[in-house]
């Protein structure tokens, strides 16, 4: 089974061996950095050059899909495509030129599917879960006891979006950082205030931004495998945020676990994580290696187990 994720920063093709009742086993992973969220014009349309680049990447993905003899492709897009004014035309052009039927997920649906993946990873013994996810365009939180969360929320506090909206240079001014913090605090207080009354047994974070921040705080590198326990602490964030704010992109990219492509939005992502943990009164978050892509695979197998087998 192939899973194609067209995100704000990257296009990620993941090919897995999957069947009902078993964990999906990765067979191949290919990433392309297109940074689509940065390619929206002033009128809200995705640039023609970016659409062309996306189609070329998807055509290359088709070759991998054929080479690995995939039985099925699950293709989806998140905030970059979702928020483009010409998304319908873009999706139609993609379907015509590549044959890929790209489905657009809304933020709440992202939170729901990510929550499913986290629940399956940690199991029922983890009790009532709080799951947080910082993406390029949005920030999601979900809470619940079952596999479907009772609360699933999404707000436009993505690391890439905030970097573009608030920072004008590699090392932002103190005023820019202050303005960003004020915006994040106001958004959390306005949209997430009711979460303060929610109880949970286990606080979890997932996806790239949180994993990189945990690595900065001393968590094990990815080379040690998925099953190593990793955590992100508020104490580590409080230590690292001031240091990151004084680094340019090249210096950030030299930090452990930080890729060149993610160095630009590292500071904004760290500040979102810091403010969210303070707001929700979280001292630590455990990192889950599964996220949206795994949630989509698991939901597909749940719905059609006989086909999958």
PyMOL commands that set and color helices and strands:
alter all, ss='L'
color gray80, all
select helices_A, chain A and resi 36-39+48-67+79-82+87-98+107-122+124-126+159-166+174-191+193-197+208-216+222-224+234-244+249-253+260-263+266-279+292-303+305-308
alter helices_A, ss='H'
color red, helices_A
select strands_A, chain A and resi 2-6+10-17+25-33+73-77+103-104+129-134+139-144+151-155+202-206+231-233+284-288
alter strands_A, ss='S'
color yellow, strands_A
deselect
rebuild
show_as cartoon
